[in-house]
């Protein structure tokens, strides 16, 4: 998929002629994210039934309810929750510092 996007768009770019079509960076990120995440599921999930369930959730997210959210995080104990929060805060801080450097 990542190869199809740049090469598949070349005929479209040529048809525009001299005008350069600039895709907003957010759309590029969304297309990359949307093509990488489903492919990663095939490498991470060893159980076919769970893989099919995860793919169904990606295709139909409106079938999930907020009551299931507590069940998703129920496997965490106190140490796991602390590690998750620490990792999220650390990654958010690093991304924020990188953004400041870009500004």
MIDOSE-1310 file (N, C-alpha, C; in nm, 2 decimals, decimal comma, always signed):
residues 103
xxxx	+0,08/-0,12/+0,00/+0,00/+0,00/+0,00/+0,09/+0,13/+0,00; +0,20/+0,12/+0,07/+0,28/+0,24/+0,08/+0,35/+0,27/-0,05; +0,37/+0,16/-0,14/+0,42/+0,18/-0,27/+0,32/+0,23/-0,37; +0,19/+0,19/-0,35/+0,09/+0,22/-0,44/+0,06/+0,37/-0,43
xxxx	+0,06/+0,43/-0,32/+0,02/+0,57/-0,30/+0,11/+0,67/-0,38; +0,25/+0,66/-0,37/+0,33/+0,75/-0,45/+0,33/+0,72/-0,60; +0,34/+0,59/-0,63/+0,35/+0,56/-0,77/+0,21/+0,57/-0,84; +0,11/+0,54/-0,77/-0,03/+0,55/-0,83/-0,07/+0,69/-0,86
xxxx	-0,02/+0,78/-0,78/-0,06/+0,92/-0,80/+0,02/+0,99/-0,91; +0,12/+0,93/-0,97/+0,20/+1,00/-1,07/+0,12/+1,03/-1,20; +0,03/+0,94/-1,25/-0,05/+0,99/-1,37/-0,14/+1,10/-1,33; -0,19/+1,11/-1,21/-0,27/+1,22/-1,17/-0,20/+1,35/-1,16
xxxx	-0,07/+1,34/-1,11/+0,01/+1,46/-1,11/+0,05/+1,51/-1,25; +0,07/+1,42/-1,34/+0,11/+1,46/-1,48/-0,01/+1,53/-1,55; -0,13/+1,48/-1,52/-0,25/+1,54/-1,58/-0,27/+1,68/-1,54; -0,22/+1,72/-1,42/-0,24/+1,86/-1,37/-0,15/+1,96/-1,45
xxxx	-0,04/+1,91/-1,51/+0,05/+1,99/-1,59/+0,14/+2,07/-1,50; +0,15/+2,20/-1,52/+0,25/+2,28/-1,44/+0,21/+2,30/-1,29; +0,08/+2,29/-1,27/+0,03/+2,31/-1,13/+0,07/+2,19/-1,05; +0,13/+2,22/-0,93/+0,17/+2,12/-0,84/+0,06/+2,09/-0,74
xxxx	+0,02/+1,97/-0,73/-0,08/+1,93/-0,64/-0,02/+1,89/-0,51; -0,04/+1,97/-0,41/+0,02/+1,95/-0,28/-0,08/+1,89/-0,18; -0,06/+1,76/-0,14/-0,15/+1,70/-0,05/-0,11/+1,75/+0,09; -0,21/+1,79/+0,17/-0,18/+1,83/+0,31/-0,11/+1,72/+0,38
xxxx	-0,02/+1,76/+0,47/+0,06/+1,66/+0,54/-0,03/+1,57/+0,63; -0,14/+1,63/+0,68/-0,22/+1,55/+0,77/-0,29/+1,43/+0,69; -0,32/+1,46/+0,56/-0,38/+1,35/+0,48/-0,28/+1,25/+0,45; -0,15/+1,29/+0,42/-0,05/+1,19/+0,40/-0,02/+1,10/+0,52
xxxx	-0,02/+1,17/+0,64/-0,01/+1,09/+0,77/-0,12/+0,99/+0,78; -0,25/+1,04/+0,76/-0,36/+0,95/+0,78/-0,36/+0,83/+0,68; -0,32/+0,86/+0,55/-0,31/+0,75/+0,46/-0,20/+0,65/+0,50; -0,09/+0,70/+0,55/+0,01/+0,61/+0,59/-0,03/+0,53/+0,71
xxxx	-0,09/+0,59/+0,81/-0,14/+0,53/+0,93/-0,24/+0,42/+0,90; -0,34/+0,46/+0,81/-0,44/+0,37/+0,77/-0,40/+0,25/+0,69; -0,28/+0,26/+0,63/-0,24/+0,15/+0,55/-0,14/+0,06/+0,64; -0,07/+0,12/+0,73/+0,02/+0,04/+0,81/-0,04/-0,04/+0,93
xxxx	-0,14/+0,02/+0,99/-0,20/-0,04/+1,11/-0,27/-0,18/+1,08; -0,35/-0,18/+0,97/-0,42/-0,31/+0,94/-0,31/-0,42/+0,90; -0,21/-0,38/+0,83/-0,10/-0,48/+0,80/-0,03/-0,53/+0,92; -0,01/-0,44/+1,02/+0,06/-0,48/+1,14/-0,02/-0,58/+1,22
xxxx	-0,15/-0,58/+1,21/-0,23/-0,67/+1,28/-0,20/-0,82/+1,23; -0,18/-0,83/+1,10/-0,15/-0,97/+1,05/-0,02/-1,02/+1,11; +0,07/-0,94/+1,14/+0,20/-0,98/+1,20/+0,19/-1,00/+1,35; +0,11/-0,93/+1,42/+0,10/-0,93/+1,56/+0,01/-1,04/+1,62
xxxx	-0,10/-1,07/+1,55/-0,20/-1,16/+1,60/-0,18/-1,30/+1,55; -0,17/-1,39/+1,64/-0,15/-1,53/+1,61/-0,28/-1,61/+1,60; -0,38/-1,56/+1,67/-0,51/-1,63/+1,67/-0,60/-1,57/+1,56; -0,64/-1,65/+1,47/-0,72/-1,61/+1,35/-0,85/-1,55/+1,40
xxxx	-0,91/-1,61/+1,50/-1,04/-1,55/+1,55/-1,03/-1,41/+1,60; -0,92/-1,39/+1,68/-0,90/-1,25/+1,73/-0,86/-1,15/+1,62; -0,79/-1,20/+1,52/-0,76/-1,12/+1,40/-0,88/-1,07/+1,33; -0,97/-1,16/+1,31/-1,10/-1,13/+1,24/-1,18/-1,03/+1,32
xxxx	-1,18/-1,05/+1,45/-1,26/-0,96/+1,54/-1,20/-0,82/+1,53; -1,06/-0,81/+1,54/-1,00/-0,68/+1,53/-1,02/-0,61/+1,40; -1,02/-0,68/+1,29/-1,04/-0,62/+1,16/-1,19/-0,58/+1,15; -1,28/-0,65/+1,21/-1,42/-0,61/+1,21/-1,44/-0,48/+1,29
xxxx	-1,37/-0,46/+1,40/-1,38/-0,34/+1,48/-1,32/-0,22/+1,40; -1,21/-0,25/+1,32/-1,16/-0,14/+1,24/-1,26/-0,10/+1,13; -1,33/-0,19/+1,07/-1,42/-0,16/+0,97/-1,55/-0,10/+1,02; -1,60/-0,15/+1,13/-1,73/-0,10/+1,19/-1,70/-0,06/+1,34
xxxx	-1,64/+0,06/+1,36/-1,61/+0,10/+1,50/-1,74/+0,14/+1,57; -1,85/+0,17/+1,50/-1,97/+0,21/+1,57/-2,04/+0,10/+1,64; -1,99/-0,03/+1,62/-2,05/-0,14/+1,69/-1,99/-0,16/+1,83; -1,88/-0,09/+1,86/-1,82/-0,09/+1,99/-1,89/+0,00/+2,08
xxxx	-1,90/-0,03/+2,21/-1,96/+0,06/+2,31/-1,86/+0,10/+2,41; -1,89/+0,21/+2,48/-1,80/+0,26/+2,58/-1,79/+0,17/+2,70; -1,90/+0,08/+2,72/-1,89/-0,01/+2,84/-1,78/-0,11/+2,82; -1,74/-0,14/+2,70/-1,64/-0,23/+2,67/-1,50/-0,18/+2,70
xxxx	-1,49/-0,04/+2,71/-1,36/+0,02/+2,73/-1,30/-0,02/+2,87; -1,38/-0,04/+2,97/-1,33/-0,08/+3,10/-1,28/-0,22/+3,09; -1,34/-0,30/+3,01/-1,30/-0,44/+2,99/-1,16/-0,45/+2,92; -1,13/-0,36/+2,83/-1,01/-0,36/+2,76/-0,89/-0,34/+2,86
xxxx	-0,91/-0,25/+2,95/-0,80/-0,22/+3,05/-0,81/-0,30/+3,18; -0,90/-0,39/+3,18/-0,91/-0,47/+3,31/-0,79/-0,56/+3,33; -0,71/-0,60/+3,23/-0,60/-0,69/+3,24/-0,48/-0,62/+3,31; -0,48/-0,49/+3,32/-0,37/-0,41/+3,38/-0,37/-0,42/+3,53
xxxx	-0,26/-0,45/+3,59/-0,25/-0,44/+3,74/-0,19/-0,30/+3,77; -0,16/-0,28/+3,89/-0,11/-0,14/+3,93/+0,02/-0,11/+3,86; +0,11/-0,21/+3,85/+0,24/-0,18/+3,79/+0,23/-0,16/+3,64; +0,14/-0,24/+3,58/+0,12/-0,22/+3,43/+0,06/-0,09/+3,40
xxxx	-0,04/-0,05/+3,48/-0,10/+0,08/+3,46/+0,00/+0,20/+3,48; +0,08/+0,19/+3,58/+0,19/+0,29/+3,61/+0,28/+0,29/+3,49; +0,32/+0,18/+3,44/+0,41/+0,17/+3,32/+0,35/+0,23/+3,20; +0,22/+0,21/+3,18/+0,15/+0,26/+3,06/+0,14/+0,42/+3,07
xxxx	+0,10/+0,47/+3,19/+0,09/+0,61/+3,21/+0,23/+0,68/+3,19; +0,34/+0,62/+3,25/+0,47/+0,67/+3,23/+0,51/+0,67/+3,09; +0,49/+0,57/+3,01/+0,52/+0,56/+2,87/+0,45/+0,67/+2,79; +0,32/+0,68/+2,82/+0,24/+0,78/+2,75/+0,29/+0,92/+2,78
xxxx	+0,32/+0,95/+2,90/+0,37/+1,09/+2,94/+0,50/+1,11/+2,88; +0,59/+1,01/+2,88/+0,72/+1,03/+2,82/+0,72/+1,05/+2,67; +0,64/+0,97/+2,61/+0,63/+0,99/+2,46/+0,56/+1,12/+2,42; +0,46/+1,16/+2,50/+0,40/+1,29/+2,48/+0,50/+1,41/+2,50
xxxx	+0,58/+1,40/+2,60/+0,68/+1,50/+2,63/+0,78/+1,51/+2,52; +0,83/+1,39/+2,47/+0,93/+1,39/+2,36/+0,87/+1,45/+2,23; +0,74/+1,41/+2,20/+0,68/+1,47/+2,08/+0,66/+1,62/+2,09; +0,63/+1,66/+2,21/+0,61/+1,81/+2,24/+0,74/+1,88/+2,22
xxxx	+0,85/+1,82/+2,27/+0,98/+1,89/+2,26/+1,03/+1,89/+2,11; +1,00/+1,78/+2,04/+1,03/+1,78/+1,90/+0,95/+1,89/+1,82; +0,83/+1,90/+1,86/+0,75/+2,01/+1,79/+0,80/+2,15/+1,82; +0,84/+2,17/+1,95/+0,90/+2,30/+1,98/+1,03/+2,32/+1,90
xxx	+1,11/+2,22/+1,88/+1,23/+2,23/+1,79/+1,19/+2,26/+1,65; +1,08/+2,21/+1,60/+1,04/+2,24/+1,46/+1,00/+2,38/+1,45; +0,93/+2,43/+1,55/+0,88/+2,57/+1,55/+0,99/+2,67/+1,55
